[in-house]
Amino acid sequence: MDPCPFVRLIIESMAVKLPSATKPAGPGVHPSTTPCYAKLKLKNFPSSQTAILPLCSAATKDSSPPDSCASAAAFHLDPPTLKRLSGKPVALKVSVFTGRMGRSCGVTSGKLLGEVQVSVDLSGAESRPVVFQNGWTKLGGEPVLHLVVRSEPDPRFVFQFEGEPECSPVVFQIQGNIRQPVFSCKFSADRNNRTRSLPSEFTLKNRGWMRTFSGESREKPGRDRKGWMIIIYDLSGSSVAAASMITPFVPSSPGSDRVSRSNPGAWLILRPNGGSVSSWKPWGRLEAWRERGPVDGLGYKFELVSDSGLNNGAPIAEGTMNVKKGGVFCIDNAAARKQSPAIRGFVMSSSVEGEGKNGCPWVQVGVKHVTCMPDAALFVAVSAAIDLSMDACKLFSQKLRKELCHDHDHHYSFS
């Protein structure tokens, strides 16, 4: 498998130092107690980033790094973007505000303190790390900003489902204009066997990892979604990864129409246990639910699983995506650092279409996290699980497509 050349443009070690005489940004807002924030915009790049900036003491020397820094922000540059931006420097504009984030009546609420521009030349960035800025710089007046702007090669394997996961598609690896089939999928929806994916010794030893199914029988037929599974096969026909719905997606209470955060559905991501294709071992656990709020959302949380259970209980990915528009499920360094140095940096991202929209999920996986094809298959299984969760969390007053309602192979096995 050959990866695609991606580049990660990182903006980190950000902090701002204000003069002591700086006026408040508005009623009840004072820069000594309210953090500043920065908007980061790369010219000719469609999206921008926002980061909260800690304040440094006025006594901090301009030659000294700040005591505390903002979380790193990053722009992920794919091959077409690199081709478009390479050849001449592009401007990274950093606008620093004090006050409240957001907009009111179409006007930015914060007060602009100043802006700086960093020239970024991405020529050759896919093969070597480059530092473009490191240190303090003036914001057009007395306030000064500390930031580090650098790029690093971030090669990734890119995959795409030929169709929706519930349609048992082929998965292609993409490299430029080349599409090569590398996996096949088999989806099933056997409502009568919710733990068929697990060996009996796992179910007995680790039942604490699975939510109980109490109350499930009180639901009327069609008021739960359970037993879904998707298995990933390599080109030889061997099963190399799977996602199994281990906790049903059910309404939060009698008469309710949605899966709640307090009672989410869950998937186990499974890998072969040793060399046996008939024995499986949990690798990750994905929870999903329907989030209430001004905008309907799909809430999710993903954790790794070790031999002793959930790995430290700290999720490596959690968030909410718009149900109508869809979004991107991503495991990146901001959350991964809570877990283990072994998974620092970009791990994976996967596109998720909005509810009712047909799509073929894209999956990107960082090269450093793939040593063999089964490693890549695990991330493909995660992608399938989060995509299927959009359907599993659909309001129960709405119908599912036929592939999700009927099992086409009731005698399904792993062998």
DAPE-V527997 format. One line per field, one symbol per residue. ss: DSSP state (2 for helix, 1 for strand, 0 for the rest). A space follows every 10 residues. Layout:
ss=???
This chain:
ss=0001001111 1111111000 0000010010 0000011111 1100000111 1111110000 0000000000 0011111022 2222200001 1111111100 0011001100 1111111111 0000000001 1111111100 0001111111 1110011111 1000222001 1111100111 1111111110 0000000002 2222202220 0000022200 0001100111 1110000011 1111111011 0000000000 2220111111 1100000001 1111111111 1000001111 1111110011 0000001111 1100011111 1022220000 2220000111 1100000000 0111112220 0022222222 2222222222 2200000000 0222200000 00000
